[in-house]
Amino acid sequence: MSDLILDHVSKRYLVRHRLEAKNGWRSLRQRLQAFRGQTDEFWALRDVCFEVERGETLGIIGHNGAGKSTILKLLSKVTTPTSGEIRISGRLSALIEVGSGFHPELTGRENIYLSGSILGMRRLEITEKLERIIDFAGVRDFIDSPVKHYSSGMYVRLGFSIAAHLEPDILLLDEVLAVGDATFQAKCLDRINQLHSEGRTIVFVSHDLVSVERLCGRVLLLNHGQVIASGGARDVIEIYWETGRTRGASEKLDQSAECSREVEITSVTCHDASGQDTSAFRTGSPVTVRVKYAVHATVDDAIVELYVHSIVAGQYGAWFLLTTASGEDGKPLTLQEGDGEIEFDIDELGLLPGICHLSARIAHQGQPSNKAIDWRHQCLTLRVDSGKSVRGTFHTPHRWRLVRASHRLESQRMDYGPVATPSPGGK
């Protein structure tokens, strides 16, 4: 039995562009046309069809602008489809923004009742679950303080805890695992798995491909508003990687590079200090990146590169080269036929808190960016939490000293003090 059915659903938006007034436009009609501008059609979704069976956990992935958020808005009835039909069987709750509905002047306890009511819980139900919600969030010592005094971590933990104790038939989740530290993220994953084991139907939208693969039995891939792949998580994620090569060159990193494929990257994973495979780290923490590959024909002049695309406050930053693997004295590597693996050990992660995408490239030494042996674009999404107390764009391990001139030279030295490149505007 299907709890969700999207039958040939399309969603169109009208985008208005204001026209620039030209010299010689004198008539009232021409001036009104310039003021009203030109209206273009934008199809966020086109003829989308899929079903979600009862008790299934479905993942939806896709690059930015693919239509993922539009599907969530349609399912949660924030907007309506332009054409097609959506059928929902059962009680549906959507967690699209953690902490939505919180009032800063109310205490944590009061906001549990307020937010829980907004999410569709009855007051008696909230009261029965109150202690569990508080314990899950780990904010008992501050539960009767206004949430305006909460740290950002406490705020989002409480928001997720409320939503995690919903008991709808169908639950929509949008990037909700980008909350809290690694320990709390593990609790979130456990709670989602528990809801799945209880037979809840879950639709999970995320850029975190590691979590999608762990949680979802089936995954849909959206591209420009259409479903281009559906199936097992690993297979669809592989197609997602491939579509990254042809998305165009709107970003500074050339994603349309020609690949010769005598070597293919088979996986890219990140590991913490204990060796655990994870996608959540702290600024300044050690990280090991493992790039596995298969060599089909020996390459004697290879380099392996890692790129990062940082996202801060929901805005895309620039691509930059994180590190490069080459032989001794900068000489290229020789990759023999067969399977191989390269480990990059990063003693202190230099990224500040936020979401970032990791890409891997194998190329011939000196090969231009529009060509490569193999590219894996945005193959891994990482969440960076607060660690080192720094501001700016990235954290750089370093040493500093303070020198004062008087009747004699005095100096004071400090190893590994915090520093960061200044943000735009000098902040």
Residue pairs with C-beta under 8 A, 6 or more apart in sequence:
1 53
1 54
1 89
2 51
2 52
2 53
2 54
2 87
2 89
3 52
3 53
3 54
3 88
3 89
3 90
3 169
3 170
3 201
4 51
4 52
4 75
4 86
4 87
4 88
4 89
4 170
4 201
4 203
5 51
5 52
5 85
5 86
5 87
6 48
6 49
6 50
6 51
6 71
6 74
6 84
6 85
6 86
7 49
7 84
7 85
7 86
7 87
8 47
8 48
8 49
8 83
8 84
8 85
9 45
9 47
9 48
9 49
9 74
9 81
9 83
9 84
9 85
9 86
10 43
10 45
10 46
10 47
10 48
10 81
10 82
10 83
10 84
11 43
11 44
11 45
11 67
11 70
11 74
11 79
11 81
11 82
11 225
12 41
12 42
12 43
12 44
12 82
13 41
13 42
13 43
13 44
14 39
14 40
14 41
14 42
15 39
15 40
15 41
15 42
16 36
16 37
16 38
16 39
16 40
17 37
17 38
17 39
17 40
18 34
18 35
18 37
19 33
19 34
19 37
19 38
20 34
21 31
21 34
22 34
25 31
25 34
43 225
44 67
44 70
44 225
45 67
45 70
45 71
45 74
45 81
45 225
45 226
46 224
46 225
46 226
47 84
47 226
48 67
48 71
48 84
48 222
48 225
48 226
48 227
49 227
50 58
50 220
50 227
50 230
52 58
52 170
52 201
52 203
53 201
54 89
54 90
54 169
54 199
54 201
55 196
55 199
55 200
55 201
56 201
56 202
56 217
56 218
57 192
57 196
57 201
57 202
57 204
57 215
57 216
57 217
57 218
58 202
58 203
58 204
58 216
58 217
58 218
58 219
58 220
59 204
59 205
59 206
59 212
59 215
59 216
59 218
59 219
59 220
59 233
60 68
60 71
60 203
60 204
60 205
60 219
60 220
60 222
61 68
61 205
61 206
61 207
61 209
61 212
61 219
61 220
61 221
61 222
61 236
61 237
61 240
62 68
62 221
62 222
62 223
62 240
63 223
63 240
63 243
63 244
63 247
63 378
64 316
65 224
66 222
66 223
66 224
66 225
67 222
67 224
67 225
67 226
68 174
68 205
68 222
69 96
69 174
69 205
70 79
70 225
71 205
71 222
72 78
72 94
72 96
72 172
72 174
72 203
72 205
73 79
74 80
74 81
74 86
75 86
75 88
75 92
75 94
75 172
75 203
76 92
76 94
76 96
76 172
88 170
89 169
90 168
90 169
90 170
90 201
91 120
91 168
91 169
91 170
92 168
92 169
92 170
92 171
92 172
93 119
93 120
93 163
93 166
93 168
93 170
93 171
93 172
94 171
94 172
94 174
95 119
95 160
95 163
95 166
95 171
95 172
95 173
95 174
95 176
96 172
96 174
97 174
98 156
98 159
98 160
98 163
98 176
98 179
99 115
99 155
99 156
99 158
99 159
100 115
100 118
100 159
101 111
101 114
101 115
101 118
101 119
102 111
102 114
102 115
102 147
102 155
102 158
102 159
103 110
103 111
103 114
103 147
104 146
104 147
104 148
105 146
105 148
106 114
106 146
106 147
107 143
107 144
107 145
107 146
107 147
108 134
108 139
108 142
108 143
108 144
108 145
108 147
108 150
108 158
109 130
109 134
109 143
109 144
111 147
111 158
112 126
112 130
112 133
112 134
112 158
112 162
113 123
113 126
115 159
115 162
116 125
116 126
116 162
117 123
117 126
119 162
119 163
119 166
120 166
120 168
121 129
121 166
126 133
129 165
132 165
133 158
133 161
133 162
133 165
134 140
134 143
134 161
136 161
136 164
136 165
136 187
136 191
137 154
137 157
137 158
137 160
137 161
138 154
138 157
138 184
139 150
139 154
139 157
139 158
142 149
142 150
142 154
147 154
147 155
147 158
150 158
153 179
153 180
153 181
153 385
153 386
156 179
156 180
157 179
157 180
157 184
159 179
160 176
160 179
160 180
160 188
163 176
164 188
164 191
164 192
167 200
168 200
169 200
169 201
170 200
170 201
170 202
170 203
171 195
171 200
171 201
171 202
171 203
172 202
172 203
172 205
173 192
173 202
173 203
173 204
173 205
173 206
174 205
174 206
175 205
175 206
175 207
175 208
176 188
177 185
177 188
177 189
177 206
177 208
177 211
177 383
178 208
178 355
178 383
179 185
179 188
180 188
180 385
181 280
181 282
181 385
182 272
182 278
182 280
182 281
182 385
185 280
185 383
189 211
189 214
189 215
192 202
192 204
192 215
193 215
195 202
196 202
196 215
202 215
204 211
204 212
204 215
204 216
206 212
206 381
207 355
207 357
207 378
207 381
208 279
208 381
208 383
209 237
209 240
209 379
209 380
209 381
210 277
210 278
210 279
210 380
210 381
211 279
212 219
212 233
212 237
213 233
213 234
213 237
216 233
217 232
217 233
218 230
218 231
218 232
218 233
219 230
219 231
219 232
219 233
219 236
219 237
220 227
220 229
220 230
220 236
221 227
221 228
221 229
221 230
221 236
221 239
221 240
221 243
222 228
223 243
228 239
228 243
229 235
229 236
229 239
229 240
230 236
241 376
241 377
241 378
241 379
244 255
244 359
244 375
244 376
244 377
244 378
244 379
245 255
245 256
245 257
245 259
245 375
245 377
246 255
246 256
247 255
247 256
247 377
248 255
248 256
249 255
249 256
251 309
251 316
251 319
252 318
252 319
253 307
253 309
253 319
253 359
253 369
253 377
254 369
254 370
255 375
255 377
256 370
257 369
257 370
257 371
257 372
257 375
258 370
258 371
258 372
259 371
259 372
259 373
259 374
259 375
260 371
260 372
260 373
261 296
261 373
261 374
262 295
262 296
262 297
262 299
262 373
263 293
263 294
263 295
263 296
263 299
263 302
263 335
263 362
263 373
263 374
264 293
264 294
264 296
264 374
265 291
265 292
265 293
265 360
265 362
265 374
265 375
265 376
265 379
266 292
266 293
266 294
266 339
267 290
267 291
267 292
268 289
268 290
268 291
268 292
268 358
268 360
268 376
268 379
268 380
269 277
269 289
269 290
269 380
270 277
270 278
270 279
270 281
270 287
270 288
270 289
270 290
270 358
270 380
270 382
271 277
271 278
271 287
271 288
271 289
271 290
272 278
272 281
272 285
272 286
272 287
272 288
273 285
273 286
275 288
279 380
279 381
279 382
279 383
280 382
280 383
280 384
280 385
281 287
281 349
281 382
281 383
281 384
281 385
281 387
282 349
282 384
282 385
282 386
282 387
283 349
283 350
283 351
283 352
283 353
283 384
283 385
283 386
283 387
283 388
283 390
283 395
284 348
284 349
284 387
284 388
284 395
284 397
285 348
285 349
285 387
286 345
286 346
286 347
286 348
286 349
287 345
287 346
287 349
288 343
288 344
288 345
288 346
289 306
289 343
289 344
289 346
289 358
290 341
290 342
290 343
290 344
291 304
291 306
291 341
291 342
291 343
291 344
291 360
292 339
292 340
292 341
293 335
293 339
293 340
293 341
293 342
293 362
293 374
294 338
294 339
294 340
295 335
295 336
295 337
295 338
295 339
295 340
296 337
297 337
298 334
298 335
298 336
298 337
299 334
299 335
299 364
299 373
300 332
300 334
300 335
301 332
301 333
301 334
301 364
301 365
302 332
302 333
302 334
302 335
302 362
302 363
302 364
302 365
302 373
303 324
303 325
303 326
303 332
303 333
303 362
303 363
303 364
303 365
304 324
304 325
304 326
304 333
304 342
304 360
304 361
304 362
305 321
305 322
305 323
305 324
305 325
305 360
305 361
305 362
305 363
306 321
306 322
306 323
306 324
306 344
306 358
306 359
306 360
306 361
307 319
307 320
307 321
307 322
307 358
307 359
307 360
307 361
308 319
308 320
308 322
308 351
308 356
308 357
308 358
308 359
309 316
309 317
309 318
309 319
309 356
309 357
309 359
309 378
310 317
310 318
310 320
310 351
310 354
310 356
310 393
311 317
311 354
311 355
311 356
311 357
312 352
312 354
313 354
317 393
319 359
322 346
322 358
323 344
323 346
325 333
325 342
325 344
326 332
326 333
326 365
327 333
327 334
332 364
332 365
335 362
347 397
348 388
348 395
348 397
349 384
349 387
349 395
350 394
350 395
350 396
350 397
351 382
351 384
351 394
351 395
352 384
352 390
352 391
352 392
352 393
352 394
352 395
352 420
353 384
353 385
353 386
354 383
354 384
355 381
355 382
355 383
355 384
356 381
356 382
356 384
357 378
357 380
357 381
357 382
358 378
358 379
358 380
358 381
358 382
359 375
359 376
359 377
359 378
359 379
360 375
360 376
360 379
361 372
361 374
361 375
361 376
362 372
362 373
362 374
363 371
363 372
363 373
364 373
367 373
387 395
388 395
388 418
389 418
390 418
390 419
390 420
391 420
391 423
391 427
392 419
392 420
392 421
392 422
392 423
393 420
393 421
393 422
393 423
394 420
394 421
395 418
395 419
395 420
396 419
396 420
396 421
397 416
398 416
398 417
398 419
399 413
399 414
399 415
399 416
399 417
400 413
400 414
400 417
400 419
401 411
401 412
401 413
401 414
402 411
402 412
402 413
402 414
403 409
403 410
403 411
403 412
404 410
404 411
404 412
